[in-house]
């Protein structure tokens, strides 16, 4: 065997049949994959259990004496079963072994002998039994001298920690444990020769971390809980450090690329825009803008993440950056994930710019103006042709669009800045396809409307410099949030609809948000999910709109908005809602981000417990965007003491999106929160948790930056380089999807 034995194909270690199952169903293909498939928990044999108290379906350890042992045939004599009855004076238990195991154990398990037996309790023919249990005989023949040796054997066996592995229908945790044992024995036989150390020796020594062989041994064969702790400490560092090195190298590579500096003119388009703003920028907006413009002025590409609270003015900061690039002779493109959001951004940009959103010299335009165009997949042929022409000639300085911007037909005159909104909805290929439309790499500004904890930013967006907007603009009103327990207090829901009517009668508008649409296709999927969960299907837009329009909100102008509507119809509804021609908009989460209607003051979220914490915070951010206070009502049938109600109470209890994002991360599967960057069984973080291990992540980032600065190509760290290559193979490319 040459090279790193952890790269050895599993079939050479555990055989073709087991390797095939492990590969196809768990994504484990090499010895390293298997040994990094860590136990999800450990069962403790713990206290020795009296036979009279045996719990079914749990692992137990008993000390008992064999009272009877019979070998029997079954299946017409083709099969052999060994039944051993043991007793401890409080009760009896049957041990069963089949086939070869029956023959193998029959000569040892004979009446009169005393032993310790461990396994999972099951019931067959109303008799409790252990099938193929582990055991150790404790009489003098097997334990040496009876007495102290026997007591020691009992203690060692009873206190053993049993690893339980993430398994699947095709292979059990027990079989995985056997495969792991085989792999460990194979490596021990060679003294772990050739197994690399991805962590530099100095780092390992300074942090008091175990070697990789020691960590793998202890995580799979722990003698004590301290062994598990030491192994996990080391393995968490592996994950954090290797990922941070990957991100640090990407940052270094980006900074080495050439880019055209984009400095706005002193009295150009940006200055004209700032002069017409009816408000002053917040301190946070000024600080973040300064960071952005400093990046744009350099001769390497900006690579920055802009995140912040709902309504903190991220779009304004991005627009000022785009105007600065246009000032400097370039073009800017804003990429949005949906047509509704693209149309909303286009509408917001043109409204904020006013006459500046027309080409210089155009009737009604400004001499400093630039054309702002929209490009989506559903545009008519003539409008699309004109937009493409405006981009290639440079007539349009700013384009807002969906993935349609990425198509080959789209050419730019001089693309200088790409703004990606809601980056988690785009893949790295889509983003790079847009950036490739410039002769030199354009500057990149990534926006996310979901506040994310610092540790998540460092883990997922670690190759971007981060700017945070945590201050709301002056004039933004507070949002009061209340939970409406519809099942316990139906009259509260009636009062919720009364509050909506009061807001409308006061000259304002309202949203009603539902988890699903309610058309035939949607209804079938919802019904199936409801059957699986033994609860009713989630409430639907079409049904709720019909009910409230005929009932509690009769006489009000109620419209619907959802993702399956034709683009023109969606745009028409949003335009009329923004113009005040619609009183109540019943919608799906299509309004979650980017929608800005300052006159909307109330929101009712139906079945609110079916949404995530951060999603509820985003939805709530659609109200209270003007001078009037906002109201958000979270309607739920979840019981008062349930975790679902706990999430809703958390949302009602704070307007701090960063605090809520941490709660969200703690309560949901981490991969869900991290999105595509941690998708797939092989690329997900196995040991590291970004909330609990924030210290390790921060320290790993510092160590990684130091290593990459001193040795960018990692020539002095071949084992680290190998670990990096493994991390960034085709299956794991999603790790850097956020970049």
Secondary structure, DSSP 8 states (H G I E B T S, - for coil): --S-GGGSBTHHHH-HHHHHHHHHHH---BHHHHHTS-EEEEEE--S---GGG--TTSEEEEEEEEEEEEEEEETTTTEEEEEEEEE-SS-EEEEEEEHHHHHHHHTTS-TT-EEEEEEEEEEETTEEEEES-EEEE-SHHHHSSSSHHHHHHHHHHHT-EEEEE--BTTB-HHHHHHHHHHHHHHHHHTTTTT----S-HHHHHHHT---HHHHHHHHHS-SSHHHHHHHHHHHHHHHHHHHHHHHHHHHHHHHHS--------TTSHHHHHHHH-SS---HHHHHHHHHHHHHHTSSS--EEEEEE-TTS-HHHHHHHHHHHHHHTT-EEEEE-SSHHHHHHHHHHHHHHHGGGGS-TTSTT--TT--EEEEE-TT--HHHHHHHHHHHHHT-EEEEEESGGGGSTT---S-EEEEEEESGGGS-HHHHHHHHTTSSS--EEEEEESS---HHHHHHHSTTSEEEEE----TT---EEEEEEETTT-HHHHHHHHHHHHHHHHTT-EEEEE-SB--SHHHHHHHHHHHHHHTS----BHHHHHHHHHHTTTTTS-EEEE-TTS-HHHHHHHHHHHHTT--SEEEE-GGGSSS---TTEEEEEETTGGGS-HHHHHHHHTTSS-SSS-EEEEEEE-S-TTSHHHHHHHHHHH---HHHHHHHHHHHS-HHHHHGGGG-STTTS-SS--TTTTHHHHHHHHHHHHHHHHH-TT-TT-HHHHHHHHHHTSGGGGGGGTT-
